[in-house]
C-alpha cells in the first residue's frame, strides 16, 4: 500500500473523493458533449413522433412537419443552424393542425435551445423572429376561426379580431421560445466562462513556472560566479603578474605565463556570456559583442595548443564554403575539446586535425599518436568519466550528425564527427 508523506513527516490524508452529485454532473456533461448524443436523442424523438402520429393521426402536412421537426434534431451538433428548420417545422405543424403534438413541443424546445446554445444569431434576433413567427401562427388560427368557426364557440365578428384574449397563444409561444433560447445562451456563457477561467489558470501556471525557472537560473548564475569566476580571474591575475614579479624568468616561461593569462581572460569572457544567458537579461553589464568562434579560428586554436608544449597540425580538404553559425561553432568546440583531451591524457603526443568539406557534410577527425584509450578493466575502475565526450556527442546529435571515439587505425586516440547540413 502506498502512502503519501507530508512535509512534516506524517502521512498525508488521502484526497477526498468528489461528491456523487458532482461526479454525475460531469458524466452528464461528457455524455451531452459526445458526437453521438444528438443523433441518439433526435432518433429517439423521431421514433416517438412516428408512434404518436399512429395513435393520433393528423393531416399529411402535419405529419410531414412533425417528422421534419424531430428528424432535423439529429444534425444539430454538426450543423446548429438546422435549429431554424426545426422551429419552423414545429410552428408549421401547429399552424396547420391547431394542436401541437408532444414530439413537436419537445422539438420546438430543443431547436430553440440549440439556436441559443451555439449562438446562430444574437438571442434578441432569435426571440424577435420567434415572436413574429408565433404571431403569424396565432393570426392563422384566428383567421381559420373567423372563416370556419370552432365547435361550441360563436363566429368571430369584425371587431373581435382585435381582442387581446385571442393573442394569448402568441404570448405563450413567445415565453416558451424566449425561455429555451435564454437557457441555451446561458449554458453557452457558462461554458465560455469556464474555458476563460481555465485558460487564465493555465497562463498563470505557465507564468509561475517561467518565474521559478528564471529564479533557478539566477541562483545557478550566482553560484557559478561565486565559485568559478573568482578563481579564473585569480589565475589570470597571478599568471600575468608573475611575468613582472619574477625577474629571472626565461623568455619561454614568460610567454607561457602570458598564454595562461590570455586563456584565463578568454574563459572569463565565455563565463560572463553564459552568466548573462542564465540571468535572462537581468545582468546590468553590457552584452558581449565578440563573434562566436568558427572554423576560421582553428589556426589560432592550434597555436594555443602548441604554446603549451603541444604538437599539432591542421589538414583541410574539399571546397571550403560558409556554413551556418551553429555548425561552425559546434565544429570548433569539438576540435577544441579533442585537443584538450590530448593535452590531458596524452601530453607530448602529436595531434592531427583533419577538416573535410563534402557536399552537404562536414567531417572532422582529431587523432594523436599517444597511448590511446585505457584497457577495459582500467576504464571501469577509472571512475566517472568527464563531460567532454558527452558534450561533443550532444553537439553532433543536435545537428543531426554523429560522433565516434576510440582507438585510431594506427594507434592513439581518434575522435571523428560527421555533421550534415
C-alpha positions, 0 to 999 in steps of 0.5 A: 500500500502506498502512502503519501508523506507530508512535509512534516513527516506524517502521512498525508490524508488521502484526497477526498473523493468528489461528491456523487452529485458532482461526479454525475454532473460531469458524466452528464456533461461528457455524455451531452458533449459526445458526437453521438448524443444528438443523433441518439436523442433526435432518433429517439424523438423521431421514433416517438413522433412516428408512434404518436402520429399512429395513435393520433393521426393528423393531416399529411402536412402535419405529419410531414412537419412533425417528422421534419421537426424531430428528424432535423434534431439529429444534425444539430451538433454538426450543423446548429443552424438546422435549429431554424428548420426545426422551429419552423417545422414545429410552428408549421405543424401547429399552424396547420393542425391547431394542436401541437403534438408532444414530439413537436413541443419537445422539438420546438424546445430543443431547436430553440435551445440549440439556436441559443446554445451555439449562438446562430444569431444574437438571442434578441434576433432569435426571440424577435423572429420567434415572436413574429413567427408565433404571431403569424401562427396565432393570426392563422388560427384566428383567421381559420376561426373567423372563416370556419368557426370552432365547435361550441364557440360563436363566429368571430365578428369584425371587431373581435379580431382585435381582442387581446384574449385571442393573442394569448397563444402568441404570448405563450409561444413567445415565453416558451421560445424566449425561455429555451433560447435564454437557457441555451445562451446561458449554458453557452456563457457558462461554458465560455466562462469556464474555458476563460477561467481555465485558460487564465489558470493555465497562463498563470501556471505557465507564468509561475513556472517561467518565474521559478525557472528564471529564479533557478537560473539566477541562483545557478548564475550566482553560484557559478560566479561565486565559485568559478569566476573568482578563481579564473580571474585569480589565475589570470591575475597571478599568471600575468603578474608573475611575468613582472614579479619574477625577474629571472624568468626565461623568455619561454616561461614568460610567454607561457605565463602570458598564454595562461593569462590570455586563456584565463581572460578568454574563459572569463569572457565565455563565463560572463556570456553564459552568466548573462544567458542564465540571468535572462537579461537581468545582468546590468553589464553590457552584452558581449559583442565578440563573434562566436568562434568558427572554423576560421579560428582553428589556426589560432586554436592550434597555436594555443595548443602548441604554446603549451608544449603541444604538437599539432597540425591542421589538414583541410580538404574539399571546397571550403564554403560558409556554413551556418553559425551553429555548425561552425561553432559546434565544429570548433568546440569539438576540435577544441575539446579533442585537443584538450583531451590530448593535452590531458591524457596524452601530453607530448603526443602529436595531434592531427586535425583533419577538416573535410568539406563534402557536399552537404557534410562536414567531417572532422577527425582529431587523432594523436599518436599517444597511448590511446584509450585505457584497457577495459578493466582500467576504464571501469575502475577509472571512475566517472568519466568527464563531460567532454565526450558527452558534450561533443556527442550532444553537439553532433546529435543536435545537428543531426550528425554523429560522433565516434571515439576510440582507438585510431587505425594506427594507434592513439586516440581518434575522435571523428564527427560527421555533421550534415547540413 
